[in-house]
Amino acid sequence: YRERILWWINKKDVLLDIASKTSNSIVYNKKSIEKSITKLNEIESIDRLFYAMKANFNPEILQIINEYGLGFECVSTGEIKHLYESVPNINEKKIIYTPNFAARDDYIWALSNQIMVTVDNLYPFIKWPEIFTGKRIMIRIDPGVGDGHHDHVITGGSFSKFGIPVSDVEKIMELSKKYNINIIGLHVHSGSGIKNISTWIDTAKKLLELSKLLNDIEIINLGGGIPIKEKLEDKEFDLNAFGKKLNNLKTSFRGIEMWFEPGRFIVGESGVIITHVTQTKQKDHYNYIGVDIGMNVLIRPALYGSYHEIVNLTKYNHKLTNQVSIVGPICESGDKLGENRAFPDTDEGDVILIANAGAYVSSMSSDYNLREKPKELII
């Protein structure tokens, strides 16, 4: 259990050594990334995997993922260009472009580079059909419901800005016929951290049923959102049961490939933030531990209310005698990284580790307050 989930305990001395040489860093464990990919590759019903590079676009990580044969899902032309720089000579067949409310020129640029494009709105078909004429594309369907660990990451349903509602599919079919647009794939992404297997299966069923209406469908792309363990006591997502149910469903729809676009599942557990205690404070019944990074580096708790395990690595085996909030140095009341955490007696200079920082940490970091960003390294 610890060997797999808590790689950072096995590497505790290495991480403390890194902390002695730098004030802040994000450290990634290569083996953790490789294990996650291996687990996904064991699901027979998945024909192709694409890494959602918005999760983390560190060039070394992109190179590791490329070596394992995965493709890449990009949400902007900037991501595609960064991928070209990071993984020279990458085959364009390994890239899919899934924009949302992108400009006309972005679609033209991607199509001119022979990249598979996903359209998630009627508007481009109505206003710029000529750019898709004769092209093989995917469309992103909104199944009508979403799921995930927070409202802001649920990407299905009418309140969400993503996807084409099922009620518009008939219109899409008309336009695709009229302008000779070859829709070969149905794409969906219901949210992030979807723990309920039935949500996945219901969504896959909807797309497979929809594929009967569109004659040329070759691909069902279920997007990403496979959860990782946030708290140590959380149950692990049953990939084996998930794979079996998906396989049972897929056997009745022969000739259609199943694609997935995991991001956080591949890199989330691989990364940790290493920082130091700057000050401590007591206000009434509240105990604060200040550290040298804040929401400029880790915005997920402020943005989504996300939970990240936080430990005092210097005193990892000490008794947890205090209830504390771990906060950063950013000039915002919301700059809280963890609240009501059991912690040992903690001193200035202690090394603090924040877990599950491999996804949506570096890629969402900012220059707010002009604090220097942590260095990133892979071990």
C-alpha positions, 0 to 999 in steps of 0.5 A: 500500500505505502509502496504504491501510494506513498512513494514519497515516504520511501524517498523521504531522505532524498526529498529532505536532501532536496529541501536542504538545497532549495527553498521550494520545489515540485518533485515528480517520481518517474516510477509513479507515472509509469505505474499509472500508465501500466494500470491503464494499459491493462484495461482491455477495452481501451484501444487508445490512450491520450494524455490530457496535457493541461494537467502538467506540460513539463517537457520531461513528463511529456517525453516519458509519456510519449515513450510509453506510446500514449497520444496527447489531448490538447485544448489550445494551439499553444499546447500543441506548439509546446508539445512540438517543442517538447517532443520533436518529430511527434506524429500528428496522429498522436495528437487530438485537439479538443478546444472550447469556444476557440477562434476560427483560426485555431481550428484552421491551424490545427486542421492544416497540421492534420490534427484530429479536431473535436467540435463542441458547438453547433456554431462552427458548423453553421458559421464556418462549415467550409473549414470542415468540408472533407475533414474527418472530425469528432464532435463533443456531446453533452450527455445531459448530466455530469459528475465530479469532485466539485461543481467547477469540474463538472462538465456535463449538463445545461449549466456547463459551457461544454458540449453539444446537447443531444437535441442538436445532434439531428441538426449536426447530421443535416449540416455534416451531410450538406457540407460533406463533413465526416464525423467519425468520433463522438467525444464526451467529458463528464467531469473530473474525479468521477468515482461512480462506475455507473456514471462512466458506463451510462455515458458510454451507453449513451454514446454507443446508442448515439453512434447508431444514428451517425453511420460513420462513427469509428471512435467513442472517446470517453474523455478523462476524470478517473479519480485518484485517492485524495485522502489516505483513507479513501477507497481506491477506484476499482479499475478492474471492475471498471474495465470489465463493465466497459468490456461487456458493453463494448462487445455489443458494438463491434468495430468502434474503438474506445479512447480515453484522455486521462490527465490527473490519473497519470501524473497526479500522485507522482508530484509533491510540493516541498516547501518550508515553514516561515512562521507560526501564529495563534489567534484565539483558538486558531493555529496557523502554520505559514509556508513559503508557497501559496495559492500562486503555486497551488490554487486548487484548494481555493478554486475547488475546495480540493483536499491535498495531504500535507505533512511535516516531513521533518517530523513525520513520525512525531505525534500529531498533537495540534489542529492547524491551518496551513497557509501561504504568503499570498495577500488573499484571505483564501490563501489556505492550503489545508484547514483543521489538519492534525499536525505535530509541534512545528518550527520555522524551517521544518520541511512541509510536503504537499501530496498529489501535486503532479496535476493542475499545480504547476500548470495552473500556477501564476505570477500573482504577488510576483513570487518565484515559482518552485523549481521542478525536478524528476527523480 
